[in-house]
Amino acid sequence: MNPASFFADYDAFGDRRTGGEGDAAAATWLLGKAGATGAEARLLPAPFTRLTPGRAALEGAGFAFEGLPLFDGGLTGPEGIAGRLGPIGSDAPIGVAEMDPAAASLPGNAFAQARAESRHAGIVIALRTKPDGLAPLNAHDLEAPFGPPVLQLAGRDAPRLLALAEAGAEARMVAAGTRAPALSHSIRAELPGAGPPLLLLTPRTSWWTSTAERGGGILAWLAALKALAGAQRSRGVVGLATCGHELGHIGAHQAFAAEPGLATDAPLVIHLGANLGAAEDERLTVRSNVPGMAERMAALLGAAGHPAAPLEVVTGGKANGEAHEIEERGGRYLSLIGKNPWFHAPEDRWPISVDCARAGAIARAVAALSVEAAR
């Protein structure tokens, strides 16, 4: 599979936020790609509660910002909330802060705790990335929203926003939206063989197009399925490309509720996380709770042409992304997660944000380890 052609095709669907038109089109495309590897592929329906954003803005004398509501936070009515701006933790009615979009990568994160304990009537955050676009926080509590309304702004708004908070400016904040039942789909691809099967796990949805954030994991997932289909195996294989990553891993939760053994009984779950082959940052964390597995993955990455210096090779510790779901359920995992200057930003697009050479090396190494694990 040619990485450049793959990423160009991947990028063409545009935004693939869970439940949207791009999500549905991308699911159909990936279903066909998975089937073409030789695996038996099908859609797994994933019902959920979708937030459709309404007006989301902060306005005052001489300034106006537009953004998005936090998807698992409270909402305002169309009239919004009026009051003085001040730093989060102050006694101002509307608290203000700047944040990294990765700050809400795990459930129960520090910002979630701050929201639960907040005395602010509303909160405004500016999310900082390299391009300083609007890079939303993940919404782990989508099905049980809590806390005050939160308005998310682009990072480029941070300097002025913080200055207004320092000055105690008066403002009106609106973070409106409607919640309603909706449907997305995960992809389940299976190769026959003895059980319990090897599990290949990667998320497939995101806030925007997210070409470097999600595309590298999908590329490696397909490469591994294709290699496994043509290899001698002593066990079966299941590939899950799950929806709802940005909404609390809802696709993974529902898939494991239906088939608990996929997470708990697999000889290994290979988690292909975010930013595998993102441009301008070669760092890659290779983590496993199986002794020696991370080191073996690092050796295969080197053999495939990935530079060794940026690898962080770890046994144990805190798993992130969907690997966290495996760890929580007591499963055995190997997880790959990279870095991305455009993380969660709409500017994460082909060809600017992708390093095809590294993405291809990661895919080849993952395919090689998958074949070893299924023998």
N, C-alpha and C positions, 0 to 999 in steps of 0.2 A: 504494500500500500504506500503510495507516494504521499509523504506528509504534507507537501505544499498543496496538492490537489485536495487532500482530505480537509485541511484547515480552510481552504477557500470555500468548499462545499458547506462545511460546518457553519461558517460565518454567514452564509447566505440567508439563513432563516431569521436573522435579526433577533430581537428580544425573545427569550424563551422562559420568561417568568412563569411559574407554575400556574396552569389553568388558562393561559392566554393562547392566542392563535399561533404564535411562534412555537410554543410548547407542543401543541398538537401536531403541527407540521414536522417538527424535529423528532417527535416520537415515531411517527410513521416512517420517516427516513431512517432512523436508527434501527427500527424493527427489520427493515429490508437489509440493512448492512449486516445485522447480526445473523439473519437467515442465510446470507451469502457466504458466511464463514463455514457453513456445514452444520451449524447448530439448529435445533428446533426452537424457534423464537415465537413468543407471544406477548401480548400486552396484559399487564396487571392493572386493573382499574384501582384508582386511589381517590376516593371521595374525600373532600375536605371543605372547610369554610374559607371562602375567598374574600379578601378585602379589595374592593374597587375604590381607589383613592378618589376623594372629591377635592375641593379647594384646600390647598395647603400653603399657607403664606404667613409672613410676618411683616407688618406694616406699621409705620409711624411717621412722624414729621420729617420729611426729606429722605425716607428710605423705604424700600420694599424688596423682600426676598420671597422666592417661590421654591417649594421643595416637595417632599413626600411625608405623609404621616408614618410613624413607626407602626409596622404591621401587627405587632402584638401588644400595643399600648392602648390607652384610652383614646377616645375621639371627642372632638368638640362639635357643637352644633354650628350652623352657618354663621352665627354671630361671633363665635370664637371666644377668646379670653383676653381681657384687657388688663394691663398692669405694668409695673416697672420691671425692667430687665436687670438681672444681676447674676453673678457667678453661681453655678450649682453649689448648694450648701449654704447659700446666704438666705436672708429672709425675704428676698424679692419674690413677687408672685410668679414671675417667669424666669426660670433658671437657664443659664447659657453655658455651653462648653464646646470645646473642639475635641474630636476623638479619631482614633484609627478605626477603619471599618472592620478590622479583625477583632475588635474589643468584645464582640458578642459571639465569638466562635464556639463557645461551649455553654450548655445550660447552666443557669445559676451564676453567670458571670458577674463581675463587679458592677457593671452598669445596671443589670437587672436588679441587683440588691439595692443600688442607689435609688432606682425608680420605686421599688417597694417601700422604701423608707422615706421617700421624698415628701416634703411639706409644700413643694411648689404646686401651683395650680396648673402649670404647664412647663415644658422643657423644650429648649431649642438646641440642637447640636449641629455642628458643621463637621463633616467627615473629610479627613485629610488623606489624599493619595497623591501620586506623582502629578497627574494632570489636574488634580483638584476638582474633578467632576463630582456628581452626586453619587456617592458610593454607599448604599443603604446598609444598615446593620441587619444581620439575620434575626429572624423572628421565631425563637424557640417555643414561645407560648402562644402561638397563633390560635389554638383551640380554646385557650383560657386567657384572653387578654387582661392585662392588669396595669395599674399605675396611672399616673396623670397622662394626658395627651402629650405626645412628643412629636415635634416637627424636625425633620431631617433636611439639612441644607448642604449644598455643594461646598467643598473645602475652600474654593476661591472666595466664598463669603465670610470666612472665618475672621480675617483681620478687622473688617468693619464691624462684624457682629460683636466681637470681643470688646472693641472700643465703645460700642453703644452700651454694652453691659457695664463696663467700667464707669461710664458716665451716668448710669441709672436712667437711661432713656425710657420714656413711656412708649408702649407698643400694643398692638392687637395681634394675637396669634390665632390662626385657624388651622386645624388639622382634622378635616372632615373625611368621611368615607362611608361606604355601606358594606355590610357583611352578608353573604348569601351562600348557600350550598353550591359546590362546583365539583369538577372532576378533572383529574390528571391521570397519567399512566406511567408506571414503571415498565421496563422491558425485562423479561425473563428468558434467557437462552440456555438450552440444556444440551449436553453431549452425553450419550448413554454410557453406563458402566456401573461398577459396584459402588455401593455407598458406604459411609456417607461421602458426599461429593466435595471436591475442591470448590471453593466459592471465589469468584472474581466479582468484586464489588466496586462500583463507581457511581457518583451522582451525575445526573444529566440535566438538571435545571439550574437556573441562576436568575439574578435580578435583571440582567441585560443580555446582550449577546455573549459576553464573557468568553471570548474565543480562546485565550490562553488559560484562563482560570479552569475551564471545564474540558476544553477540546483535547488536551494532552492525555487526560485520563481516559477519555472515550477512545482515542487512537490506540493506546496501550491495551485497553479492554478488548477491542476488536482484533488486534494483532495476536493477543494471547489465545482468544477463541479459535482463530484460524490455525495457529500452530498446534493447539491441542487437538483439533479435529483431524489433523493429519499425522498425529503422533501415536505411538504405542502407549496405551494407558492401562493401569490396573484399577482405576476408579473413574466414576462419573465426574462431570463438571457442571456447575451451574454458574451462569453469569447474570448478575443483577445490575442494571443501570437504573437507579432509583430517581423518582421525582421528588419534589418538595425539599431539596437540600436546604434552600434558603428559608424554609418555613418549618424548622425544627425536625428535619429528616423524616417527614411524614411518610414518604414512600418506603423507606427502610423500616420504619416502625410497623407499617401494615404488612409488609412482606414477611418480617420475622414473627409477627403475631400469627400469620397463616401457616408458616413453616418454621417453627422455633429451632429445629435441628440444623437449619442452614447456618445459623450463627454459633450454636453451641457444640455441634458435633463434627463440623468440618475439620479435616486434618490441618487445614490452613485457610484463612480468609485473606486474600490479597486485596488490600484496599488501595485503590488508585485515586488519590485525593487531588487537591487543587494545585494548579500552577505547574504542571509537569511539562517543562519546556518553555516557560515564559521568557521573553527576551529581557536582557539587561540585568538579570539577577540569577546567577547559576546555583544558588544555594538550594540544597535538596535534603530534607530530613528523611532518613530511612530508619524506621522504628519497628520493633517487633517484641512481643512478649515470649517468643520462642528463642532460647539461647542458641546463638550462632547464625540465626536466620538473617538478621540485618547485615552481618558481615558477608554472608554468601551473596546477598543481593548487591552489596557494594562491589564485590568482586566481578559479578556479571555486568554491572553498569560500566566498570572500567574496561572490561573486555569488549563491550559494545561501543566504546568510544566516548563515554561521558567523562568529563574531567573529574579527577579525584578530589582536588583541593576543596571544592565547595560542599562535599558530602558530610552530613552530620549523622553518624551511625550510632544508634541507641538501642539498647535492650532494656525494656521496661519503661517506667515513667508514665506520663499522662498521654493517652492516645487522643487524637483530635479528629474532627470530621466524623464520617461514618465509622471509622475504626473505633471511635468511642462507644458506638452501639455494640460492637463485638466485645470489647473489653468489659462493658457493663454486664453482658450476658455470660461472661466467663469463657469466651471463645479464644482461639489461637489466631493471631493476626500478624500480618506484615503490612506496613503502611508506608506509602510514599506521598510526601507533601512538599511542594516547592514554595518559592516566593514570587511575588508579582508586583511590580511598581504600579500597575493599573488595577489592583485588586478591588473588585466590586464596582468598578467605574464603567460608565458607558463607553469610554474611550478604549476599552480592551477589545480591539478589533484586528482582524487580519488585514495586512501583513505586519503591522507595526509591532504588535505585542508578542509575536511568536518567534522562537528560535527553533527552526525545523530540524536542525542537526541534533540538538539535544533532545527534542521531543522524539525523534526517530530512535536515538540511542536508548532512551528509557523504554520505548515500546519493545525494542528487540530484547532488552535485558529482562523485562517482565515476561515476555513470551518464553524465554529460555528457562526462567525459574518456574513458571507454571508447568512446563513440560516435565521438569525434574520432580515437582511436587505431586504430579498425577501418575508417575510411574508405579 
